[in-house]
Amino acid sequence: MYRATRVSVDTSESSSESSTDSGAAAPDGSAEAERPGRSGWRRWAMDTRPLRRPAYRRLWTSTAVTSVGSQLTAVAVPKQIYDITGSSAWVGYASLAGLVPLVVFALWGGAIADSMDRRRLLLITNTGIAVTSLLFWVQAATGLESVPVLMVLLAVQQAFFGLNSPARSASIARLVPADELPAANALGATVMQTGSVAGPMLAGALIPLIGLPELYLIDALALCVTVWAVLRLPALPPLAAAAAQRAGLREVVAGFRYIALHKVLLLSFLADIIAMVFGMPRALFPQLAAETYAPYGEGLALGLLFAAIPIGAVLGGLLSGTFSRARRHGLMVIVSVAAWGAAITGFGFSGSLWVAVAFLAVAGVADMVSMVFRGAILLSAATDEMRGRLQGVFTVVVVGGPRVADVLHGTAGSAFGAPAAVAAGGLLVIIAVLALAFVSPALRRYTI
């Protein structure tokens, strides 16, 4: 509920190691020279070419540390609020307290990321997130037990994350060449999804051993790795075209106008909205666990349902060599969203828990593919002076879509039953994304 993966952005120790907007050149002057042949099982394995670049390698390493640490806080906050109040309603109110500043500051942060040195912005925001985590530890260690304080700290933390995320994501295109963007996205997304699985499990094991306050402290210490990595960044100032740009409402609106005028970007956002709003059934997991899969044990069923999609996404990342070199990025988005809808439909019709988990895992693989290529399209189709704002909108879509889905699926599940609501949502995803591809061919034709 509170998950917000925090990742540092690192770059090379000298500006010569960073790629430009058009991508880094190979030693012989061509990008193709850096694409060695792969045979046998290596064609299936994750494409690790970006890790050869010191900048991206440090980014990936810091991501591995902080993705787990952030999940400790993601578990600790709702646990502490529930312990204080004994009310799940308060847990939901706290979620809203974090969502509003995240949306607002992600949009504004995108404009800021396009108008100032991104290294400086990353240093400020990562430091702010680390200090907030330390304050979470202080209030828990002192036994304050104040829900308003927790909600304020959560709101501040999510505001910093909203400011941080666009700058982080927009910088990736200046760290790796264009043909490695899908691989870089797959590497980062796999680490984040792994953290979303390992982090909560680690939190559940550590709370009885060391106590809840120490989870916040571990997160704060992990964030020190992020701050250290950002300190090593060279300057990442705006390119000449955006050097004199401000970061006000007009610039935020300009980001939306840019999306509207560039059809492939607009269509990629719409594809994600279709997948998440119609096809994300997580709000129905408790009902399915209590009713459809009750014979397997409600607790076991609930845990497996929530873990299945992230596990599938991790598997997709580990096998991303099968798709990360594809050049028809738009078609990959359409196919993966349709596959997501088909898997969700199969999940809705599943009477067996294990079959249901298998379908959700397949959905996780499809979501990973979609995430990789939507991110690559955004970074390759947009100019550098607009990438921050577009990443801000991307953050809002990624966060907001599933929450709208929670309302729609929860309402439909209550009215028609959870299995019917899930299956109908999956079918709507398939119909809507194929209609989108047919009516507007720009996305399916987009090739890097």
Buried (B, 14 or more C-beta within 10 A) or exposed (E): BBBBBBBBBBBBBEEEBBBEBEBBBBEEEEBEEBBEEEEEEEEEBBBBBBBEBBBBBBBBBBBBBBBBBBBBBBBBBBBBBBEBBEEEEBBEBBBEBBBEBBBBBBBBBBBBBBBBBBBBBBBBBBBBBBBBBBBBBBBBBEEEEEBEEBBBBBBBBBBBBBBBBBBBBBBBBBBBBBBBBBBBBBBBBBBBBBBBBBBBBBBEEBBEEEEBBBBBBBBBBBBBBBBBBBBBBBEBBBEEEBEEBEBEEEBBEBBBEBBEEBBBBBBBBBBBBBBBBBBBBBBBBBBBBEBBBEEBEBEEBBBBBBBBBBBBBBBBBBBBBBBBBBEBBBBBBBBBBBBBBBBBBBBBBBEEBEEBBBBBBBBBBBBBBBBBBBBBBBBBBBBBBBBBBBBBBBBBBBBBBBBBBBEBBBEBBEEEBBBBBBBBBBBBBBBBBBEBBEEBEBBBEBEB
